[in-house]
Amino acid sequence: MYQLQLKPLDKTPKYKQIVQSVIMDIERGVLKNGDHLPSISELSVEHYLARDTVEKAYRELRERGFITSVQGKGYYVESNDTSKLKILLVFNKLSSYKKIIYYAFLETLGDRATVDLQIHHYNVNLFQEIIEKNLGKYNYYVVMPHFTLDTDKAQYHAILNTIPSQELVLLDKDIPELKHDCLRVFQDFDKDIFTALEKAEDLLEKYTRLVLVLPSDANHPEELPWGFRSFCLMRNKEFSVVENAMNEVVQAGTAYVVIRETDLVELVKKIRQTSYLLGREVGIISFNETPLKELLNMTVITTDFEAMGQTAANLLLEKQRVKVKNPFYTIRRGSL
């Protein structure tokens, strides 16, 4: 008879544990199509569970297409395509960069999975609603845990902790405080920008002042200015952090690190109105690579968005629960 895997000390509701156990055993081949499952009464007695708990679990498994019931005979495994995973992607927004991750993720998975996408728009309450509605309906939950800077971290940590560790994948941002032993493919925003500036140090020698143009209304990771400030302090550079380029007076000997493309356009306009040469008297480093920046000959510091999607998909398929820092690099061009 089939042996259900329940963990008495696990805080996951018992009906969810039943669902997870059956699905995992189907995926591993322990349970095969047509196998007979224990009756509701048998599971209730064997594991000291209420009948309602077992009924709820079997109902969810039937709704998700993993089992079927036959009147007078009981419950049977009915999973015609057990190799196809169901994955829920939960992004903070759908920018051009996130689309690169999304399509790389889909392409790497191929026909081995079906993927649904939802956006939480940095809103922790919307994120909670998405997870609560979909918990138990997917094999994996791939989450970008970016929220507004005033969001209580404990709130979204608690939501993430409701997702079983073997089903959770953190993407783009790591949360070291989270006790989950889950798959993580992330940027290390603090160290990444510091290392990228280090790699361009020979180009930055001619500049005495560095300016980070970082919008306060765009919910960028708070670690970004930390790495920037650390580099400037260690290299004895004068520095400042400004919200936008609108009020910036361009001065010789200044290099700008620009996050948003609208600020990049504004700075280029301002520099062209002066006698300064871009890449000599004034420098620009832009964040995140695009074909336009290559065309404009802009020096760029960027993560490899395509690699992030590919890595997450491959490790997920391999059922690995590891922490992987995504590649981050500097592209040296004429703007510095």
C-alpha positions as CSV (number, residue, x, y, z in Angstrom):
1,M,0.0,0.0,0.0
2,Y,1.1,3.6,-0.7
3,Q,3.0,5.2,2.1
4,L,2.1,8.9,2.5
5,Q,5.0,11.2,3.6
6,L,3.8,13.5,6.4
7,K,6.0,15.6,8.7
8,P,4.5,16.1,12.1
9,L,6.6,19.1,12.9
10,D,6.0,20.9,9.6
11,K,3.8,23.9,9.9
12,T,2.4,23.4,6.4
13,P,-1.3,22.4,6.7
14,K,-1.8,18.7,6.7
15,Y,-4.0,18.7,3.6
16,K,-1.2,20.6,1.7
17,Q,1.3,18.0,2.9
18,I,-0.9,15.2,1.4
19,V,-1.1,17.1,-1.9
20,Q,2.6,17.7,-2.0
21,S,3.5,14.1,-1.1
22,V,1.3,12.6,-3.8
23,I,2.5,15.0,-6.5
24,M,6.2,14.5,-5.6
25,D,5.8,10.7,-5.7
26,I,4.0,10.9,-9.0
27,E,6.9,13.0,-10.4
28,R,9.5,10.6,-9.0
29,G,7.7,7.6,-10.4
30,V,6.8,6.1,-7.0
31,L,3.2,6.4,-8.1
32,K,2.2,5.5,-11.6
33,N,-0.8,6.1,-13.8
34,G,-3.6,3.8,-12.6
35,D,-2.2,3.1,-9.1
36,H,-4.8,2.7,-6.4
37,L,-4.6,5.2,-3.5
38,P,-5.6,4.6,0.1
39,S,-9.2,5.5,0.9
40,I,-10.1,8.5,2.9
41,S,-10.9,6.3,5.9
42,E,-7.6,4.5,5.6
43,L,-5.5,7.7,5.5
44,S,-7.6,9.2,8.3
45,V,-7.0,6.2,10.6
46,E,-3.4,5.6,9.7
47,H,-2.2,9.2,10.2
48,Y,-4.7,10.4,12.8
49,L,-6.3,12.9,10.5
50,A,-9.8,14.3,10.2
51,R,-11.7,13.0,7.3
52,D,-12.3,16.6,6.1
53,T,-8.5,17.0,5.8
54,V,-8.1,14.0,3.6
55,E,-11.2,14.9,1.5
56,K,-9.9,18.4,1.0
57,A,-6.5,17.1,-0.2
58,Y,-8.1,14.5,-2.6
59,R,-10.5,17.1,-3.9
60,E,-7.5,19.5,-4.8
61,L,-5.6,16.6,-6.4
62,R,-8.6,15.7,-8.5
63,E,-9.1,19.3,-9.5
64,R,-5.5,19.6,-10.6
65,G,-5.7,16.4,-12.7
66,F,-3.4,14.2,-10.6
67,I,-6.0,11.7,-9.4
68,T,-9.5,10.5,-10.4
69,S,-12.3,8.8,-8.4
70,V,-14.3,5.8,-9.4
71,Q,-17.7,5.3,-7.7
72,G,-17.5,2.3,-5.4
73,K,-13.9,1.6,-6.0
74,G,-11.9,4.6,-4.7
75,Y,-9.2,6.9,-5.9
76,Y,-6.6,6.3,-8.6
77,V,-3.6,8.1,-10.0
78,E,-4.5,9.8,-13.3
79,S,-1.6,11.9,-14.5
80,N,-1.2,11.6,-18.3
81,D,1.7,14.0,-18.5
82,T,3.5,13.8,-15.1
83,S,6.7,15.1,-16.6
84,K,5.2,18.5,-17.4
85,L,5.7,20.9,-14.5
86,K,3.3,23.7,-13.6
87,I,5.2,26.9,-12.7
88,L,3.9,30.3,-11.4
89,L,6.2,33.3,-12.1
90,V,5.5,36.3,-9.9
91,F,7.4,39.4,-11.1
92,N,7.5,42.8,-9.5
93,K,7.0,44.4,-13.0
94,L,7.4,43.6,-16.6
95,S,10.1,45.8,-18.0
96,S,12.2,45.1,-21.1
97,Y,14.9,43.5,-18.9
98,K,12.3,41.3,-17.1
99,K,11.1,40.2,-20.5
100,I,14.6,38.9,-21.4
101,I,14.6,36.8,-18.2
102,Y,11.0,35.6,-18.9
103,Y,11.7,34.5,-22.5
104,A,15.0,32.9,-21.6
105,F,13.3,31.0,-18.8
106,L,10.5,29.8,-21.1
107,E,12.9,28.8,-23.9
108,T,15.1,26.8,-21.5
109,L,12.1,24.9,-20.1
110,G,10.8,24.2,-23.6
111,D,7.8,21.8,-23.5
112,R,8.7,20.4,-20.1
113,A,6.6,22.9,-18.2
114,T,3.7,25.3,-18.5
115,V,4.3,28.7,-17.0
116,D,1.8,31.3,-15.8
117,L,2.9,34.9,-15.1
118,Q,1.5,37.3,-12.6
119,I,2.8,40.8,-11.5
120,H,2.7,42.1,-7.9
121,H,3.7,45.7,-8.8
122,Y,5.8,46.0,-5.6
123,N,2.6,45.7,-3.6
124,V,3.0,43.3,-0.7
125,N,-0.8,42.9,-0.3
126,L,-1.3,42.0,-3.9
127,F,1.6,39.6,-3.6
128,Q,-0.1,37.9,-0.6
129,E,-3.3,37.6,-2.5
130,I,-1.5,36.0,-5.5
131,I,0.2,33.4,-3.3
132,E,-2.9,32.6,-1.2
133,K,-5.0,32.0,-4.3
134,N,-2.4,29.8,-6.0
135,L,-0.7,27.9,-3.2
136,G,-0.9,24.2,-3.8
137,K,-1.8,24.6,-7.5
138,Y,1.8,24.7,-8.9
139,N,4.9,22.6,-8.7
140,Y,7.1,25.7,-8.4
141,Y,6.7,29.4,-7.4
142,V,9.4,31.6,-9.0
143,V,9.3,34.9,-7.2
144,M,11.0,38.3,-7.6
145,P,10.8,39.7,-4.1
146,H,11.2,43.4,-4.9
147,F,8.8,45.6,-2.9
148,T,8.5,49.3,-2.0
149,L,11.3,50.5,0.3
150,D,8.8,51.3,3.1
151,T,7.4,47.7,3.0
152,D,7.7,45.8,6.3
153,K,10.2,43.0,5.4
154,A,8.7,40.7,8.0
155,Q,5.4,40.8,6.0
156,Y,6.7,39.5,2.8
157,H,9.1,37.1,4.6
158,A,6.0,35.5,6.3
159,I,4.3,35.2,2.9
160,L,7.4,33.5,1.3
161,N,7.6,31.1,4.3
162,T,4.1,29.8,3.5
163,I,5.5,28.4,0.2
164,P,7.2,25.0,0.8
165,S,11.0,25.3,0.4
166,Q,11.2,22.6,-2.3
167,E,8.7,24.7,-4.4
168,L,10.1,28.2,-3.9
169,V,12.6,29.9,-6.3
170,L,13.9,33.4,-5.5
171,L,14.9,35.3,-8.6
172,D,16.9,38.5,-9.1
173,K,17.2,39.2,-5.3
174,D,18.3,37.1,-2.4
175,I,16.9,37.4,1.0
176,P,19.6,36.1,3.4
177,E,17.2,36.4,6.4
178,L,14.8,33.9,4.9
179,K,15.3,30.5,6.5
180,H,14.0,28.7,3.4
181,D,16.4,26.1,1.9
182,C,15.3,27.0,-1.6
183,L,16.8,27.7,-5.1
184,R,18.0,31.3,-5.5
185,V,19.5,32.9,-8.6
186,F,20.2,36.5,-7.7
187,Q,22.1,39.8,-8.1
188,D,24.3,41.0,-5.3
189,F,23.5,44.7,-5.8
190,D,25.9,46.1,-3.2
191,K,29.0,44.0,-4.3
192,D,28.0,44.0,-8.0
193,I,28.2,47.8,-8.5
194,F,31.3,48.1,-6.3
195,T,33.1,45.4,-8.4
196,A,31.9,46.9,-11.7
197,L,33.3,50.3,-10.8
198,E,36.6,48.6,-9.7
199,K,36.9,47.1,-13.1
200,A,36.5,50.5,-14.7
201,E,38.9,52.1,-12.2
202,D,41.6,53.0,-14.9
203,L,38.9,54.9,-16.9
204,L,37.6,56.6,-13.7
205,E,41.1,58.0,-12.7
206,K,40.6,61.2,-14.7
207,Y,37.4,62.0,-12.8
208,T,37.5,63.7,-9.4
209,R,33.7,63.5,-8.7
210,L,31.2,60.7,-9.2
211,V,27.4,61.2,-9.2
212,L,24.9,58.4,-8.9
213,V,21.6,59.4,-10.5
214,L,19.1,57.2,-8.6
215,P,15.3,57.9,-8.7
216,S,13.7,57.7,-5.2
217,D,10.3,56.9,-6.7
218,A,11.4,53.7,-8.6
219,N,11.8,51.2,-5.8
220,H,15.4,50.3,-6.8
221,P,17.2,48.0,-4.3
222,E,18.5,50.0,-1.3
223,E,21.9,48.2,-1.7
224,L,22.7,50.1,-4.9
225,P,23.9,53.3,-3.3
226,W,25.8,51.3,-0.6
227,G,28.2,49.8,-3.1
228,F,28.6,53.2,-4.9
229,R,29.4,55.0,-1.7
230,S,31.9,52.3,-0.6
231,F,33.8,52.6,-3.9
232,C,34.0,56.4,-3.7
233,L,35.1,56.4,-0.1
234,M,37.8,53.8,-0.7
235,R,39.1,55.7,-3.7
236,N,38.9,59.2,-2.1
237,K,36.4,60.4,-4.8
238,E,34.1,63.3,-4.2
239,F,30.6,61.9,-4.7
240,S,26.8,62.6,-4.4
241,V,23.5,60.8,-5.0
242,V,20.8,62.7,-6.8
243,E,17.2,61.8,-7.7
244,N,17.3,62.9,-11.4
245,A,19.4,64.7,-14.0
246,M,17.0,67.7,-14.5
247,N,18.8,70.0,-12.1
248,E,22.3,68.7,-12.6
249,V,24.8,71.3,-13.8
250,V,27.4,69.4,-15.9
251,Q,31.0,70.0,-14.7
252,A,34.3,68.9,-16.1
253,G,35.9,66.1,-14.1
254,T,32.5,64.4,-13.3
255,A,31.4,60.9,-14.2
256,Y,27.8,59.9,-13.8
257,V,26.4,56.5,-13.0
258,V,22.8,56.5,-14.4
259,I,20.1,54.1,-13.6
260,R,17.1,55.3,-15.6
261,E,17.1,55.8,-19.4
262,T,15.2,59.2,-19.1
263,D,18.1,60.5,-17.0
264,L,20.6,59.2,-19.5
265,V,18.9,61.1,-22.3
266,E,18.8,64.2,-20.2
267,L,22.5,64.0,-19.4
268,V,23.5,63.4,-23.0
269,K,21.5,66.5,-24.0
270,K,23.1,68.7,-21.3
271,I,26.6,67.5,-22.2
272,R,26.0,68.3,-25.9
273,Q,25.1,71.8,-24.9
274,T,28.6,72.3,-23.4
275,S,32.1,72.2,-24.9
276,Y,33.0,69.1,-22.9
277,L,33.8,65.9,-24.7
278,L,31.9,62.8,-23.4
279,G,34.5,60.2,-22.4
280,R,37.2,62.9,-21.7
281,E,36.0,65.8,-19.5
282,V,32.7,64.2,-18.5
283,G,31.9,60.5,-18.3
284,I,28.7,58.3,-18.2
285,I,28.2,54.8,-17.0
286,S,24.7,53.4,-17.7
287,F,23.0,50.6,-15.9
288,N,21.8,47.6,-17.8
289,E,22.7,46.8,-21.4
290,T,20.4,47.5,-24.4
291,P,21.0,47.7,-28.2
292,L,20.5,51.5,-28.0
293,K,23.3,51.9,-25.5
294,E,25.6,49.8,-27.7
295,L,24.7,52.1,-30.6
296,L,25.4,55.2,-28.5
297,N,28.8,53.8,-27.4
298,M,27.8,53.9,-23.8
299,T,29.9,52.2,-21.1
300,V,27.5,49.9,-19.2
301,I,27.4,47.9,-16.0
302,T,24.9,45.1,-16.3
303,T,23.7,41.7,-15.1
304,D,23.3,39.0,-17.6
305,F,19.5,38.8,-17.8
306,E,19.4,35.9,-20.2
307,A,21.7,33.9,-18.1
308,M,19.4,34.5,-15.1
309,G,16.4,33.0,-16.8
310,Q,18.4,30.1,-18.2
311,T,20.1,29.3,-14.9
312,A,16.9,29.3,-12.9
313,A,15.2,27.0,-15.4
314,N,18.0,24.5,-15.6
315,L,18.5,24.3,-11.8
316,L,14.7,24.0,-11.3
317,L,14.6,21.1,-13.8
318,E,17.5,19.4,-12.0
319,K,15.6,19.8,-8.7
320,Q,18.6,21.6,-7.1
321,R,18.2,23.9,-4.1
322,V,21.3,26.0,-4.3
323,K,22.3,29.7,-4.2
324,V,23.8,31.1,-7.5
325,K,25.0,34.6,-8.0
326,N,24.2,35.8,-11.5
327,P,27.0,37.1,-13.7
328,F,27.5,40.9,-13.6
329,Y,30.0,42.7,-15.8
330,T,31.3,45.9,-17.2
331,I,31.1,46.8,-20.9
332,R,33.8,49.4,-21.7
333,R,32.9,51.9,-24.3
334,G,33.6,55.5,-25.3
335,S,31.4,57.3,-22.8
336,L,34.0,56.8,-20.0
